[in-house]
Amino acid sequence: RMASALRRDPNPRWIRLAIAAAAIEDARLDYRDLIVSLIVLRWAAERRGLCPRGEFEALAVLATEATGKLIAGIPQRSASEVENTVRQMTVVEWRAAFEG
């Protein structure tokens, strides 16, 4: 949801809120869902001209050790991994909205 909020309002607060929510959720349901949602968040932020690296690194310390490592690792993922994940896990129309 925060990635969609970035489409309407490219404000870094959406990145901070999403990462804080991820820290609170602490991958209790499925850590893979958390990874995908954070990768999609990174992709959306970058499409809107934001650099989310600092937010990921700064807010990772709020999480437990394991989740913090996961959060801090999102900016380290390759651009091709991010693109592939977003392509596989989102719909074309959603991605296209970031291009227009």
Z-matrix of the N, CA and C atoms (Angstrom, degrees):
N
C 1 1.451
C 2 1.521 1 111.89
N 3 1.323 2 116.10 1 -38.34
C 4 1.462 3 118.20 2 -179.48
C 5 1.524 4 110.94 3 -67.66
N 6 1.324 5 116.69 4 -32.82
C 7 1.463 6 119.27 5 176.38
C 8 1.523 7 109.77 6 -62.86
N 9 1.319 8 117.43 7 -39.54
C 10 1.467 9 120.77 8 176.88
C 11 1.521 10 110.83 9 -67.59
N 12 1.323 11 117.13 10 -35.77
C 13 1.467 12 120.59 11 177.06
C 14 1.526 13 110.42 12 -61.74
N 15 1.320 14 116.99 13 -35.80
C 16 1.470 15 120.83 14 178.05
C 17 1.523 16 111.71 15 -62.22
N 18 1.311 17 116.34 16 -32.14
C 19 1.466 18 119.90 17 179.03
C 20 1.524 19 110.05 18 -62.84
N 21 1.319 20 116.42 19 -41.76
C 22 1.463 21 121.09 20 -178.70
C 23 1.527 22 112.59 21 -80.22
N 24 1.336 23 115.72 22 -35.09
C 25 1.465 24 121.16 23 -174.14
C 26 1.527 25 108.44 24 -143.64
N 27 1.325 26 118.06 25 93.65
C 28 1.468 27 120.69 26 -176.07
C 29 1.534 28 112.34 27 -73.68
N 30 1.319 29 115.04 28 68.76
C 31 1.457 30 122.02 29 -178.31
C 32 1.532 31 108.65 30 -112.36
N 33 1.322 32 117.91 31 132.46
C 34 1.471 33 120.47 32 -178.76
C 35 1.529 34 114.34 33 -58.55
N 36 1.325 35 117.80 34 -17.79
C 37 1.476 36 118.79 35 179.92
C 38 1.529 37 111.01 36 -60.63
N 39 1.348 38 117.61 37 -31.41
C 40 1.465 39 120.31 38 178.76
C 41 1.526 40 110.44 39 -65.65
N 42 1.316 41 116.27 40 -36.21
C 43 1.469 42 120.37 41 177.31
C 44 1.522 43 109.18 42 -65.06
N 45 1.331 44 116.51 43 -48.04
C 46 1.470 45 120.58 44 -179.59
C 47 1.521 46 111.50 45 -60.33
N 48 1.335 47 116.95 46 -44.25
C 49 1.468 48 120.14 47 179.73
C 50 1.525 49 111.65 48 -62.27
N 51 1.313 50 116.63 49 -42.41
C 52 1.467 51 120.28 50 -179.55
C 53 1.523 52 111.25 51 -64.97
N 54 1.321 53 116.89 52 -42.81
C 55 1.465 54 119.66 53 -179.22
C 56 1.528 55 110.19 54 -69.42
N 57 1.327 56 117.38 55 -38.94
C 58 1.467 57 120.19 56 176.47
C 59 1.527 58 110.34 57 -61.85
N 60 1.327 59 117.16 58 -41.31
C 61 1.468 60 120.71 59 177.30
C 62 1.524 61 110.77 60 -62.88
N 63 1.323 62 116.56 61 -39.64
C 64 1.468 63 120.52 62 177.94
C 65 1.524 64 110.45 63 -63.40
N 66 1.328 65 116.70 64 -39.69
C 67 1.467 66 120.46 65 178.83
C 68 1.526 67 110.52 66 -64.85
N 69 1.318 68 116.83 67 -40.32
C 70 1.466 69 120.85 68 179.40
C 71 1.527 70 110.64 69 -68.78
N 72 1.316 71 116.92 70 -44.29
C 73 1.475 72 121.09 71 -179.30
C 74 1.522 73 111.01 72 -63.26
N 75 1.327 74 116.40 73 -33.83
C 76 1.468 75 123.50 74 172.06
C 77 1.527 76 113.57 75 58.29
N 78 1.315 77 117.26 76 32.15
C 79 1.470 78 122.43 77 177.35
C 80 1.524 79 112.28 78 54.14
N 81 1.320 80 116.79 79 32.27
C 82 1.465 81 120.87 80 -178.92
C 83 1.522 82 112.72 81 -66.65
N 84 1.325 83 117.17 82 -33.05
C 85 1.457 84 118.98 83 -177.71
C 86 1.521 85 111.23 84 -84.37
N 87 1.312 86 116.93 85 -58.65
C 88 1.463 87 120.92 86 179.05
C 89 1.520 88 107.83 87 -161.24
N 90 1.305 89 116.44 88 115.24
C 91 1.463 90 120.30 89 -176.30
C 92 1.528 91 111.81 90 -59.95
N 93 1.326 92 117.82 91 -26.98
C 94 1.464 93 120.24 92 179.89
C 95 1.524 94 111.48 93 -67.31
N 96 1.328 95 116.62 94 -36.65
C 97 1.466 96 119.92 95 175.77
C 98 1.522 97 110.62 96 -63.02
N 99 1.324 98 115.92 97 -39.17
C 100 1.463 99 120.34 98 178.85
C 101 1.525 100 110.94 99 -64.02
N 102 1.317 101 116.45 100 -43.89
C 103 1.470 102 120.37 101 178.48
C 104 1.526 103 110.36 102 -58.99
N 105 1.321 104 116.68 103 -48.62
C 106 1.471 105 120.35 104 -178.69
C 107 1.522 106 110.56 105 -61.70
N 108 1.319 107 117.58 106 -45.84
C 109 1.467 108 118.84 107 -177.64
C 110 1.522 109 111.70 108 -64.18
N 111 1.325 110 117.87 109 -36.30
C 112 1.467 111 120.07 110 178.60
C 113 1.526 112 111.99 111 -73.00
N 114 1.320 113 116.91 112 -34.54
C 115 1.467 114 119.63 113 174.91
C 116 1.528 115 110.00 114 -65.14
N 117 1.321 116 117.15 115 -43.20
C 118 1.465 117 121.02 116 177.88
C 119 1.531 118 109.96 117 -62.84
N 120 1.317 119 117.11 118 -39.93
C 121 1.464 120 121.13 119 176.60
C 122 1.525 121 110.82 120 -60.24
N 123 1.324 122 116.48 121 -46.73
C 124 1.470 123 120.04 122 178.42
C 125 1.526 124 110.33 123 -58.64
N 126 1.328 125 116.31 124 -47.68
C 127 1.467 126 121.17 125 -179.26
C 128 1.526 127 110.68 126 -57.49
N 129 1.332 128 116.74 127 -47.75
C 130 1.463 129 121.24 128 -178.33
C 131 1.525 130 111.01 129 -62.97
N 132 1.315 131 116.58 130 -43.07
C 133 1.468 132 120.18 131 179.57
C 134 1.524 133 110.66 132 -61.55
N 135 1.314 134 116.15 133 -45.47
C 136 1.465 135 119.82 134 -179.77
C 137 1.524 136 111.47 135 -64.39
N 138 1.328 137 117.79 136 -36.47
C 139 1.463 138 120.82 137 178.02
C 140 1.519 139 111.80 138 -65.30
N 141 1.316 140 116.64 139 -27.99
C 142 1.469 141 121.39 140 179.82
C 143 1.526 142 111.99 141 -93.16
N 144 1.334 143 116.65 142 11.11
C 145 1.456 144 120.62 143 175.04
C 146 1.518 145 115.27 144 83.08
N 147 1.326 146 117.00 145 14.35
C 148 1.461 147 121.24 146 179.30
C 149 1.521 148 109.99 147 -99.64
N 150 1.305 149 116.50 148 150.38
C 151 1.464 150 121.72 149 175.59
C 152 1.528 151 107.56 150 -108.86
N 153 1.332 152 117.95 151 101.41
C 154 1.460 153 120.70 152 -173.42
C 155 1.530 154 115.43 153 -83.08
N 156 1.332 155 117.95 154 -4.05
C 157 1.465 156 121.21 155 -175.01
C 158 1.532 157 112.20 156 -50.96
N 159 1.312 158 117.24 157 -50.69
C 160 1.460 159 121.09 158 -177.64
C 161 1.516 160 112.99 159 -60.98
N 162 1.324 161 116.26 160 -37.25
C 163 1.469 162 120.50 161 178.83
C 164 1.530 163 110.67 162 -65.94
N 165 1.326 164 116.50 163 -44.28
C 166 1.463 165 119.84 164 178.26
C 167 1.524 166 110.39 165 -60.48
N 168 1.318 167 116.47 166 -47.14
C 169 1.463 168 120.34 167 -176.76
C 170 1.524 169 111.62 168 -67.26
N 171 1.326 170 117.76 169 -42.52
C 172 1.461 171 121.14 170 -177.45
C 173 1.526 172 112.41 171 -69.11
N 174 1.321 173 116.78 172 -39.20
C 175 1.460 174 119.88 173 -175.09
C 176 1.523 175 113.44 174 -87.17
N 177 1.308 176 117.80 175 -12.94
C 178 1.467 177 120.29 176 178.22
C 179 1.525 178 111.27 177 -59.97
N 180 1.315 179 117.44 178 -29.56
C 181 1.468 180 120.80 179 -178.22
C 182 1.523 181 112.39 180 -69.57
N 183 1.315 182 118.12 181 -14.93
C 184 1.461 183 121.26 182 178.15
C 185 1.523 184 112.33 183 -77.36
N 186 1.304 185 116.65 184 -17.85
C 187 1.469 186 122.14 185 -174.52
C 188 1.524 187 110.96 186 -91.90
N 189 1.317 188 114.66 187 170.91
C 190 1.459 189 119.12 188 171.43
C 191 1.524 190 108.25 189 -63.01
N 192 1.309 191 116.85 190 167.45
C 193 1.461 192 119.82 191 -175.97
C 194 1.528 193 112.19 192 -57.34
N 195 1.322 194 116.98 193 -48.93
C 196 1.471 195 120.29 194 -176.86
C 197 1.528 196 111.57 195 -64.86
N 198 1.314 197 116.86 196 -47.11
C 199 1.464 198 120.12 197 -179.97
C 200 1.520 199 110.73 198 -68.84
N 201 1.316 200 117.15 199 -35.38
C 202 1.461 201 120.88 200 176.74
C 203 1.516 202 111.96 201 -60.53
N 204 1.322 203 116.65 202 -41.24
C 205 1.470 204 120.38 203 177.33
C 206 1.524 205 110.53 204 -64.44
N 207 1.315 206 115.65 205 -40.20
C 208 1.461 207 120.23 206 178.74
C 209 1.530 208 110.26 207 -62.56
N 210 1.333 209 116.55 208 -47.23
C 211 1.468 210 121.24 209 -179.94
C 212 1.524 211 110.66 210 -62.53
N 213 1.319 212 116.66 211 -47.94
C 214 1.470 213 120.99 212 -178.34
C 215 1.523 214 111.91 213 -64.64
N 216 1.324 215 117.18 214 -23.69
C 217 1.460 216 120.87 215 -178.62
C 218 1.519 217 114.88 216 -81.04
N 219 1.317 218 117.79 217 -14.24
C 220 1.468 219 120.08 218 -177.53
C 221 1.529 220 112.02 219 -60.28
N 222 1.333 221 120.07 220 -44.56
C 223 1.471 222 118.60 221 178.86
C 224 1.530 223 113.60 222 -66.15
N 225 1.326 224 117.43 223 -18.21
C 226 1.461 225 121.13 224 -179.43
C 227 1.528 226 112.68 225 -80.53
N 228 1.306 227 116.53 226 -14.99
C 229 1.468 228 119.95 227 -178.24
C 230 1.522 229 110.14 228 -69.70
N 231 1.306 230 115.66 229 144.78
C 232 1.467 231 120.37 230 -175.98
C 233 1.525 232 111.03 231 -68.43
N 234 1.316 233 114.74 232 155.07
C 235 1.464 234 120.50 233 177.67
C 236 1.524 235 110.79 234 -59.72
N 237 1.330 236 117.30 235 -37.68
C 238 1.468 237 119.43 236 -179.70
C 239 1.527 238 111.19 237 -68.30
N 240 1.331 239 118.08 238 -36.67
C 241 1.466 240 120.27 239 176.70
C 242 1.526 241 110.11 240 -64.82
N 243 1.322 242 116.35 241 -41.97
C 244 1.462 243 120.54 242 178.70
C 245 1.527 244 109.82 243 -62.01
N 246 1.317 245 117.24 244 -48.66
C 247 1.470 246 121.08 245 179.63
C 248 1.527 247 111.47 246 -59.20
N 249 1.322 248 117.13 247 -45.99
C 250 1.468 249 120.78 248 -179.43
C 251 1.518 250 111.61 249 -63.28
N 252 1.323 251 116.94 250 -42.71
C 253 1.463 252 120.36 251 179.54
C 254 1.520 253 110.53 252 -62.71
N 255 1.315 254 116.60 253 -46.95
C 256 1.466 255 120.34 254 -179.18
C 257 1.525 256 110.34 255 -63.56
N 258 1.308 257 117.26 256 -41.81
C 259 1.470 258 120.80 257 179.49
C 260 1.531 259 110.93 258 -61.75
N 261 1.323 260 117.28 259 -39.65
C 262 1.464 261 121.02 260 -177.17
C 263 1.527 262 113.10 261 -79.15
N 264 1.335 263 117.41 262 -28.42
C 265 1.460 264 119.90 263 -169.45
C 266 1.531 265 114.90 264 -109.54
N 267 1.328 266 117.49 265 1.48
C 268 1.466 267 120.47 266 177.75
C 269 1.526 268 109.12 267 -130.20
N 270 1.315 269 115.12 268 164.50
C 271 1.466 270 119.16 269 -179.66
C 272 1.527 271 110.34 270 -90.94
N 273 1.304 272 115.63 271 153.78
C 274 1.466 273 122.56 272 -176.39
C 275 1.526 274 111.18 273 -56.08
N 276 1.318 275 117.11 274 -44.75
C 277 1.463 276 120.81 275 -177.08
C 278 1.530 277 111.59 276 -61.76
N 279 1.324 278 116.76 277 -38.40
C 280 1.468 279 120.45 278 178.82
C 281 1.524 280 109.91 279 -64.50
N 282 1.322 281 116.85 280 -46.40
C 283 1.472 282 120.38 281 179.04
C 284 1.524 283 110.94 282 -63.18
N 285 1.325 284 116.35 283 -41.35
C 286 1.462 285 120.68 284 -177.98
C 287 1.525 286 111.67 285 -62.07
N 288 1.313 287 117.43 286 -30.70
C 289 1.466 288 120.58 287 179.66
C 290 1.523 289 111.78 288 -63.08
N 291 1.321 290 117.55 289 -23.74
C 292 1.462 291 121.09 290 178.29
C 293 1.523 292 111.76 291 -81.86
N 294 1.301 293 116.84 292 -16.92
C 295 1.459 294 120.74 293 -178.04
C 296 1.525 295 111.69 294 -86.40
N 297 1.311 296 116.76 295 -23.62
C 298 1.457 297 120.18 296 -174.01
C 299 1.469 298 116.10 297 -92.65
